[in-house]
């Protein structure tokens, strides 16, 4: 049986398109690149200043010297390039990264995202998420639908400090895939076969529309 996190990552990988320039955040998004079909030519962008790098096979100490934003070893590819952090963020802020895939603590029906601080707990900083949300044409969130205590993470209005307002375009959860925008709110466009529409709506703490073209997700592998 695959875990919730695995099914989310597999679905995101399935939807990454050939030729895209993509930045992946921490958490579930970080597990997506190795799952992308090798026939697709996808370019990975990394905030510290690496473009077109290889993922994410474990490296013996000393074999690789290059780390990504999650401090994990990655390898150089022939078409790869190195740049300063300022140039890397100029690429992001200039809209040259096709999409970013981020984790989140909350996403709300106004397309707001909160992913950098839980109230009452220390935070190391907002990192590059603010720039990625502002600069990328598509902001995908990959997260489980509830927190560890069962609290819904898809809400009508975020109660956590915002990372960006009105920037999320799609949300991937173990329930299914939703579009979101500030005027329409959440719309369920795909569902996993082991959840009914009614069960999905019940797990979201915000109004959910259902697409008339709702699809059932097929990952090509058994879910249980």
C-alpha positions as CSV (number, residue, x, y, z in Angstrom):
1,X,0.0,0.0,0.0
2,X,1.4,3.4,-1.0
3,X,1.3,6.2,1.5
4,X,-0.6,9.4,1.1
5,X,2.6,11.3,0.5
6,X,3.7,8.8,-2.2
7,X,0.4,9.0,-4.1
8,X,0.5,12.8,-4.0
9,X,4.1,12.9,-5.3
10,X,3.3,10.3,-8.1
11,X,0.3,12.4,-9.2
12,X,2.3,15.6,-9.4
13,X,5.1,13.7,-11.3
14,X,2.4,12.5,-13.7
15,X,1.3,16.0,-14.5
16,X,4.7,17.6,-15.0
17,X,5.0,18.3,-18.7
18,X,7.8,17.9,-21.2
19,X,10.0,21.0,-21.5
20,X,9.0,22.7,-18.3
21,X,11.3,24.6,-16.0
22,X,10.3,23.6,-12.5
23,X,11.4,24.5,-8.9
24,X,10.5,21.9,-6.2
25,X,10.2,22.9,-2.5
26,X,10.8,20.9,0.7
27,X,8.6,18.0,1.9
28,X,6.4,16.1,-0.6
29,X,7.5,18.2,-3.6
30,X,11.1,17.3,-3.0
31,X,10.2,13.6,-3.7
32,X,8.7,14.3,-7.1
33,X,11.6,14.7,-9.5
34,X,12.9,11.0,-9.4
35,X,9.3,9.9,-10.2
36,X,9.0,11.9,-13.4
37,X,8.9,9.8,-16.6
38,X,12.5,9.7,-17.9
39,X,11.2,10.3,-21.4
40,X,10.2,13.9,-20.4
41,X,12.9,16.6,-20.7
42,X,12.3,18.6,-17.5
43,X,14.6,21.3,-16.3
44,X,15.1,21.7,-12.5
45,X,15.8,25.1,-11.0
46,X,17.4,25.5,-7.6
47,X,17.3,28.8,-5.6
48,X,21.0,28.7,-4.5
49,X,22.0,29.0,-8.2
50,X,21.9,25.7,-10.1
51,X,19.9,25.1,-13.3
52,X,19.4,21.7,-15.0
53,X,20.9,19.4,-12.4
54,X,20.4,15.7,-11.8
55,X,18.4,14.2,-9.0
56,X,18.6,12.8,-6.2
57,X,20.4,9.5,-5.9
58,X,22.3,9.0,-2.7
59,X,25.9,10.0,-3.1
60,X,28.9,8.6,-1.2
61,X,30.8,11.3,0.7
62,X,33.2,13.1,-1.6
63,X,31.6,11.8,-4.9
64,X,29.5,14.9,-5.3
65,X,30.2,18.3,-4.0
66,X,26.9,20.0,-5.0
67,X,24.0,20.4,-2.6
68,X,20.5,21.6,-3.4
69,X,18.2,23.9,-1.3
70,X,17.4,20.9,0.9
71,X,21.1,20.2,1.6
72,X,20.9,16.9,-0.3
73,X,23.4,15.7,-2.9
74,X,22.6,16.3,-6.6
75,X,24.7,15.8,-9.6
76,X,25.8,18.0,-12.5
77,X,24.4,17.4,-15.9
78,X,26.1,18.3,-19.2
79,X,23.5,21.0,-19.9
80,X,23.6,22.4,-16.3
81,X,24.7,25.9,-15.4
82,X,25.8,27.6,-12.2
83,X,25.0,31.2,-11.3
84,X,25.0,33.5,-8.3
85,X,22.0,33.4,-5.9
86,X,21.0,36.9,-7.0
87,X,20.9,35.7,-10.7
88,X,18.9,32.7,-9.6
89,X,16.3,34.8,-7.9
90,X,16.3,37.2,-10.8
91,X,15.3,34.2,-12.9
92,X,12.5,33.4,-10.5
93,X,11.3,37.0,-10.0
94,X,11.4,37.5,-13.8
95,X,8.9,34.7,-14.4
96,X,11.3,32.4,-16.2
97,X,10.5,29.3,-14.1
98,X,7.4,27.6,-15.5
99,X,6.0,26.4,-12.1
100,X,6.9,25.8,-8.5
101,X,5.7,22.9,-6.4
102,X,5.5,23.8,-2.7
103,X,4.4,22.2,0.5
104,X,2.0,24.2,2.7
105,X,0.6,24.4,6.2
106,X,-2.6,26.0,4.8
107,X,-4.2,27.0,1.5
108,X,-7.4,28.9,1.4
109,X,-10.3,29.5,-1.0
110,X,-8.8,32.9,-1.9
111,X,-5.7,31.1,-3.3
112,X,-3.6,32.3,-0.4
113,X,-0.8,30.1,0.9
114,X,0.8,29.8,4.4
115,X,3.8,27.6,4.5
116,X,6.6,29.2,6.5
117,X,5.5,29.5,10.2
118,X,3.2,27.8,12.6
119,X,2.0,30.3,15.2
120,X,3.6,29.8,18.5
121,X,6.5,27.8,17.1
122,X,9.9,29.0,16.1
123,X,10.6,29.5,12.4
124,X,13.9,29.6,10.6
125,X,12.7,32.1,7.9
126,X,10.5,32.3,4.9
127,X,13.2,31.1,2.5
128,X,12.6,31.4,-1.2
129,X,8.9,30.6,-1.1
130,X,7.7,34.2,-1.2
131,X,9.8,34.9,-4.4
132,X,8.6,31.6,-6.0
133,X,5.0,32.4,-5.4
134,X,5.3,35.9,-6.7
135,X,7.4,35.0,-9.8
136,X,6.2,31.7,-11.0
137,X,3.2,31.7,-13.4
138,X,1.9,28.4,-11.8
139,X,2.1,27.7,-8.1
140,X,1.2,24.1,-7.2
141,X,0.8,23.0,-3.6
142,X,1.4,19.3,-2.8
143,X,0.3,18.5,0.8
144,X,-1.8,16.1,2.8
145,X,-5.3,17.4,3.3
146,X,-5.0,17.4,7.1
147,X,-2.3,18.2,9.7
148,X,-1.1,15.5,12.1
149,X,-3.9,16.4,14.6
150,X,-6.5,16.0,11.9
151,X,-7.1,19.7,11.3
152,X,-8.0,20.5,7.7
153,X,-5.3,22.3,5.7
154,X,-7.6,23.5,3.0
155,X,-9.6,26.3,4.6
156,X,-11.8,29.2,3.8
157,X,-9.4,31.8,5.2
158,X,-5.8,31.1,6.3
159,X,-5.2,31.6,10.0
160,X,-1.4,31.2,9.7
161,X,1.0,33.9,8.5
162,X,0.8,34.2,4.7
163,X,3.6,33.4,2.4
164,X,1.7,34.9,-0.6
165,X,-1.8,36.1,-1.4
166,X,-3.8,34.9,-4.3
167,X,-1.0,33.0,-6.0
168,X,-1.9,29.3,-5.7
169,X,-3.2,27.7,-8.9
170,X,-3.6,24.0,-8.0
171,X,-3.6,21.9,-4.9
172,X,-2.6,18.2,-4.9
173,X,-3.7,16.1,-1.9
174,X,-4.3,12.4,-1.2
175,X,-8.0,13.1,-1.9
176,X,-7.5,14.5,-5.4
177,X,-6.6,17.6,-7.4
178,X,-8.2,21.0,-7.0
179,X,-7.9,24.2,-8.9
180,X,-8.2,27.4,-6.8
181,X,-8.4,31.1,-7.6
182,X,-9.4,34.1,-5.6
183,X,-12.9,34.5,-7.2
184,X,-13.9,30.8,-7.7
185,X,-12.4,29.2,-4.7
186,X,-11.7,25.4,-4.8
187,X,-12.9,23.3,-7.6
188,X,-12.3,19.5,-7.5
189,X,-11.1,18.4,-11.0
190,X,-9.7,14.9,-10.3
191,X,-10.3,12.5,-7.4
192,X,-8.5,9.3,-6.3
193,X,-10.8,6.3,-6.8
194,X,-10.9,5.4,-3.1
195,X,-12.6,8.6,-2.1
196,X,-16.1,9.6,-3.1
197,X,-17.0,13.3,-3.9
198,X,-19.0,13.5,-0.7
199,X,-16.0,12.2,1.4
200,X,-13.7,14.7,-0.2
201,X,-16.0,17.7,0.4
202,X,-16.4,16.6,4.0
203,X,-12.6,16.8,4.6
204,X,-12.2,20.3,3.2
205,X,-13.0,23.2,5.6
206,X,-14.2,25.5,2.7
207,X,-16.7,25.4,-0.1
208,X,-15.8,23.1,-2.9
209,X,-17.2,23.1,-6.4
210,X,-17.1,20.0,-8.5
211,X,-16.0,20.1,-12.1
212,X,-18.6,18.7,-14.5
213,X,-15.6,17.0,-16.2
214,X,-14.4,15.4,-12.9
215,X,-11.9,12.7,-13.7
216,X,-10.8,9.6,-11.6
217,X,-7.0,9.5,-11.2
218,X,-5.1,6.4,-12.5
219,X,-1.5,6.2,-11.3
220,X,-1.0,3.0,-13.1
221,X,-0.3,1.1,-9.9
222,X,-2.6,-0.3,-7.1
223,X,-3.3,2.2,-4.3
224,X,-3.7,-0.6,-1.7
